């Protein structure tokens, strides 16, 4: 009897524990409404009731409505570039022509130079500037004849030496004679034979080793056309 009572007490205690746990579980979750279905088995005269397990509620499906796709960025309308306005072409001003030299005005006798030609000196001179010739002298004769200063083919001044008269010859040129830039001055001498000496044996023009005389030119030069 003692063992029977002990086993019974253990069963009662186990039932209480299991029943309390079941109560706690059932009390924490909602209970679905049971549907009683009467089932009459074959060959049994008593109805048998079965309690179906509660069915879980269906999970709602979240329908996501797609957002309307936004159109890509519309390219901005191209603005035409303005056509540049060209500035007016300035009218070129004519270049003033240099004032030509006028020896009658330009030559004042302030910077007079001299140049010698003939008799051991140059017989031609190409001018790098415009010369205003103010005075010419012909002297130092060694032969009879005529000495000339030429500007191209024009005689600027000349003098003649003869047995009867062979002196220094000079002249002031008023206004000054103008020999322009790039012209060439020339010395020329024409010899006269002495008529008192017979030919042959002596001819002063063919036997001479020097030419006539010396021409001295006094001038002012100007670097202008």
Buried (B, 14 or more C-beta within 10 A) or exposed (E): EEEEEEEEEEEEEEEEEEEEEEEEEEEEEEEEEEEEEEEEEEEEEEEEEEEEEEEEEEEEEEEEEEEEEEEEEEEEEEEEEEEEEEEEEEEEEEEEEEEEBBBEEBBEEEEBEEBBBBBEBEBEBEBEBBBBBBBBBBBBBBBBBBBBBBBEEEEBBBBBBEEEEBEEBBEEBEEBBBBBBEBEBBBBBBBBBBEEEEEEEEBBBEEBEEBBBBBBBBBBBBEBE
